[in-house]
Amino acid sequence: MSLLQQVTSTRESGGPVPPVRINIQGTDGIGKSTFGANADQSIFIQAEDGLSFIDAPRFPQANTWEDLIEQVKTLVTEDHPYKTVVLDTTDAAAKLGEAYVCTQNGWSSAADPKAGYGAFYVAEENAWVHLLNGLNVAHSSKNMNIILLSHVASKAYKDPELEPYDRWEMRCNKKVNALIKDWVDFNLFANYETTLIKDGQKARGVSYGNRSLFTKFAAAYDAKSRIDLPQKIEFSWQSFMDSYTAALSANKNEEAA
């Protein structure tokens, strides 16, 4: 059969809701791990100890990059009941990746003169490609949701059209950040809703603890969605899935029209 005869214009319809690949960015304590724990039959790959007060299935905490790879391989090759794998967190995993790259190449750090110009970051990016490829197999062959959790920090952002300004950015290096953002279907930003109140010449931020998940790019943070989600939804797995399935249904209706 010719490849041209296999060309399609729409995704396959019917059957279960397609699993997602999602990156949740957020500040410390916002509830990223809780979001992952509430996903469908989730299991955590721990690059850090962030589950002390959360009851959720987990692998032993990974101490090396090889541990992370082996845990992903286990989910791909062995039978199990889990439908979601949660990597907690990308920045903690990045530290293991940096140590792995240095050990493999005999470098002391990213600044080691023996690494050559940019060689460290290329090697680290290649290690992440290997990890994400493994997660992709779990996604496609085991129909697993993939949830990456990422801490953020306020960093200066150089906009090519404006003066530099501060925004929330993931803590991994730029190459790894870009790789993760490109790979996921949903790169979302979790934050507390804050209102700015002016008192004379001064302004102060007020928050009542309401947390939201933002789905579209803004000057203060990066976000994307491969389908049209509301710009802001409640920060919970159920609210995300409700919005996701509604968007899928809307797309299906548009295709049928």
C-alpha positions as CSV (number, residue, x, y, z in Angstrom):
1,M,0.0,0.0,0.0
2,S,1.3,3.4,-0.9
3,L,2.0,5.8,1.9
4,L,-0.3,8.3,0.2
5,Q,-3.2,5.9,0.7
6,Q,-2.5,6.0,4.5
7,V,-2.7,9.8,4.8
8,T,-5.4,11.0,7.2
9,S,-6.7,14.5,8.1
10,T,-8.2,13.8,11.6
11,R,-7.2,11.9,14.7
12,E,-8.8,8.5,15.2
13,S,-12.2,9.0,16.9
14,G,-14.0,6.8,19.4
15,G,-12.4,4.7,22.2
16,P,-10.9,6.1,25.4
17,V,-9.7,9.6,25.9
18,P,-6.1,9.9,24.5
19,P,-3.5,10.0,27.3
20,V,-1.7,13.3,27.8
21,R,1.9,14.5,28.1
22,I,1.9,17.5,30.5
23,N,4.4,19.7,32.3
24,I,3.2,21.5,35.4
25,Q,5.3,24.6,36.3
26,G,4.8,26.2,39.6
27,T,6.3,27.7,42.7
28,D,7.3,25.7,45.8
29,G,4.3,24.4,47.7
30,I,1.7,25.3,45.1
31,G,0.4,21.6,45.0
32,K,2.2,20.1,42.0
33,S,2.7,16.7,43.7
34,T,-0.9,16.7,44.8
35,F,-2.0,17.3,41.2
36,G,0.1,14.3,40.1
37,A,-1.1,12.1,43.0
38,N,-4.8,12.7,42.0
39,A,-4.2,11.6,38.4
40,D,-5.5,8.3,37.2
41,Q,-3.7,5.4,38.9
42,S,-0.5,7.4,39.2
43,I,3.0,6.3,40.1
44,F,5.8,8.7,41.0
45,I,9.4,8.6,39.8
46,Q,11.1,10.6,42.5
47,A,14.2,12.7,41.7
48,E,13.7,14.4,45.1
49,D,11.9,13.7,48.3
50,G,8.7,15.6,47.7
51,L,6.1,13.1,48.9
52,S,6.6,13.1,52.6
53,F,3.0,14.0,53.3
54,I,1.3,12.5,50.2
55,D,0.1,8.9,50.1
56,A,0.8,7.8,46.5
57,P,2.6,4.8,44.8
58,R,6.2,5.6,44.1
59,F,9.5,4.0,43.1
60,P,12.4,4.3,45.6
61,Q,13.9,7.8,45.3
62,A,16.4,7.9,42.4
63,N,19.9,8.7,43.4
64,T,21.4,8.6,39.9
65,W,20.3,9.3,36.3
66,E,20.6,5.5,35.6
67,D,18.0,5.0,38.4
68,L,15.5,7.2,36.5
69,I,16.2,5.4,33.2
70,E,15.7,2.0,34.8
71,Q,12.4,3.0,36.4
72,V,11.1,4.3,33.1
73,K,12.2,1.0,31.5
74,T,10.4,-1.0,34.1
75,L,7.1,0.8,33.3
76,V,7.6,0.1,29.6
77,T,8.7,-3.5,29.8
78,E,6.7,-5.0,32.7
79,D,3.0,-5.4,33.3
80,H,1.5,-3.0,35.9
81,P,-1.8,-1.3,36.8
82,Y,-0.6,2.3,36.5
83,K,-2.1,4.7,34.0
84,T,0.0,7.8,34.9
85,V,3.7,8.3,35.6
86,V,4.7,11.5,37.4
87,L,8.3,12.8,37.3
88,D,9.0,14.8,40.5
89,T,10.7,17.1,39.5
90,T,12.5,18.0,36.3
91,D,15.0,20.3,38.0
92,A,15.9,17.7,40.5
93,A,16.3,15.2,37.7
94,A,18.4,17.7,35.8
95,K,20.9,17.6,38.7
96,L,21.2,13.9,38.3
97,G,21.6,14.3,34.6
98,E,24.4,16.8,35.1
99,A,26.3,14.4,37.4
100,Y,25.8,11.6,34.9
101,V,27.1,13.6,32.0
102,C,30.2,14.6,34.0
103,T,30.9,11.1,35.1
104,Q,30.5,9.7,31.6
105,N,32.9,12.2,30.0
106,G,35.3,12.7,32.9
107,W,34.3,16.3,33.4
108,S,34.3,18.1,36.8
109,S,31.4,20.4,35.9
110,A,29.8,22.2,33.0
111,A,32.6,24.7,33.2
112,D,35.4,22.1,32.8
113,P,37.7,23.3,30.0
114,K,37.9,19.7,28.8
115,A,34.2,19.8,27.9
116,G,34.9,22.3,25.1
117,Y,32.5,25.0,24.0
118,G,28.9,23.9,24.6
119,A,29.7,20.2,24.7
120,F,28.4,19.7,28.3
121,Y,25.0,21.1,27.4
122,V,24.7,19.1,24.2
123,A,25.5,15.9,26.2
124,E,23.0,16.8,28.8
125,E,20.3,17.5,26.1
126,N,21.1,14.1,24.6
127,A,20.6,12.4,28.0
128,W,17.2,14.1,28.3
129,V,16.2,13.0,24.8
130,H,16.9,9.4,25.9
131,L,14.7,9.8,29.0
132,L,11.9,11.5,27.1
133,N,12.0,8.8,24.4
134,G,11.5,6.2,27.1
135,L,8.5,8.2,28.6
136,N,7.1,8.5,25.1
137,V,7.1,4.7,24.7
138,A,5.2,4.4,28.0
139,H,2.8,7.0,26.6
140,S,2.3,5.3,23.2
141,S,2.5,1.6,24.0
142,K,1.1,1.6,27.5
143,N,-1.3,4.5,27.0
144,M,0.0,6.2,30.1
145,N,-0.4,9.9,31.0
146,I,3.0,11.5,31.5
147,I,3.1,14.3,34.0
148,L,6.3,16.3,34.6
149,L,6.5,18.6,37.6
150,S,8.8,21.6,37.4
151,H,9.8,24.3,39.9
152,V,10.2,27.8,38.6
153,A,12.3,30.8,39.5
154,S,12.0,34.5,38.6
155,K,14.6,35.2,35.8
156,A,15.4,38.1,33.6
157,Y,13.8,37.5,30.1
158,K,15.3,39.2,27.0
159,D,12.3,39.9,24.7
160,P,13.6,40.7,21.2
161,E,11.0,43.4,20.8
162,L,11.0,44.9,24.3
163,E,13.3,45.9,27.2
164,P,14.3,42.9,29.4
165,Y,11.8,42.0,32.2
166,D,11.4,39.4,34.9
167,R,9.2,36.3,34.4
168,W,8.8,32.8,35.8
169,E,11.0,30.3,34.1
170,M,11.7,26.6,34.8
171,R,14.9,25.9,36.7
172,C,16.6,23.6,34.2
173,N,19.1,25.1,31.7
174,K,17.7,26.7,28.5
175,K,18.3,23.7,26.3
176,V,16.5,21.2,28.6
177,N,13.7,23.7,29.2
178,A,13.1,24.1,25.5
179,L,13.3,20.4,24.9
180,I,10.6,19.7,27.6
181,K,8.3,22.5,26.4
182,D,8.5,21.2,22.8
183,W,7.9,17.6,23.8
184,V,4.8,18.0,26.0
185,D,1.3,18.5,24.7
186,F,0.4,20.8,27.6
187,N,2.9,23.2,29.2
188,L,0.9,24.8,32.0
189,F,1.6,27.3,34.8
190,A,0.2,26.9,38.3
191,N,0.0,29.9,40.5
192,Y,-2.1,31.7,43.2
193,E,-4.6,34.2,42.0
194,T,-3.3,37.6,43.2
195,T,-4.9,41.0,43.1
196,L,-2.9,44.3,43.1
197,I,-4.3,46.9,45.4
198,K,-3.1,50.5,45.3
199,D,-2.9,52.5,48.6
200,G,-1.9,56.0,47.6
201,Q,1.5,55.8,45.9
202,K,2.1,52.2,47.1
203,A,0.8,48.9,45.7
204,R,0.5,45.5,47.4
205,G,-0.5,42.1,46.2
206,V,-3.4,40.3,47.9
207,S,-4.1,36.6,47.6
208,Y,-6.8,34.5,49.2
209,G,-5.2,31.2,48.4
210,N,-7.1,30.4,45.2
211,R,-5.0,28.4,42.9
212,S,-5.4,28.3,39.1
213,L,-3.8,26.6,36.1
214,F,-3.0,28.9,33.3
215,T,-2.9,27.4,29.8
216,K,-1.9,30.2,27.4
217,F,1.3,32.3,27.1
218,A,1.6,35.5,29.1
219,A,4.4,37.9,29.8
220,A,4.9,36.6,33.3
221,Y,5.2,32.9,32.3
222,D,5.3,30.4,29.4
223,A,2.4,28.1,28.7
224,K,0.9,26.3,25.7
225,S,-1.9,23.8,24.9
226,R,-2.2,21.8,21.7
227,I,-6.0,22.1,21.9
228,D,-8.1,25.0,22.9
229,L,-8.5,25.0,26.7
230,P,-9.9,27.9,28.7
231,Q,-7.2,30.4,29.6
232,K,-7.6,29.6,33.3
233,I,-8.9,26.5,35.0
234,E,-9.0,25.3,38.6
235,F,-5.7,23.7,39.7
236,S,-6.8,20.1,40.0
237,W,-6.4,17.0,37.9
238,Q,-10.2,16.6,37.6
239,S,-10.7,20.2,36.4
240,F,-7.9,19.7,33.8
241,M,-9.5,16.5,32.6
242,D,-12.9,18.0,32.4
243,S,-11.5,20.9,30.2
244,Y,-9.5,18.4,28.1
245,T,-12.4,16.1,27.3
246,A,-14.6,19.1,26.6
247,A,-12.1,20.4,24.2
248,L,-11.7,17.1,22.5
249,S,-15.5,16.9,22.1
250,A,-15.6,20.4,20.6
251,N,-12.9,19.5,18.1
252,K,-14.8,16.3,17.1
253,N,-18.0,18.3,16.6
254,E,-16.2,20.8,14.4
255,E,-14.7,18.0,12.3
256,A,-18.2,16.5,11.8
257,A,-19.7,19.8,10.8
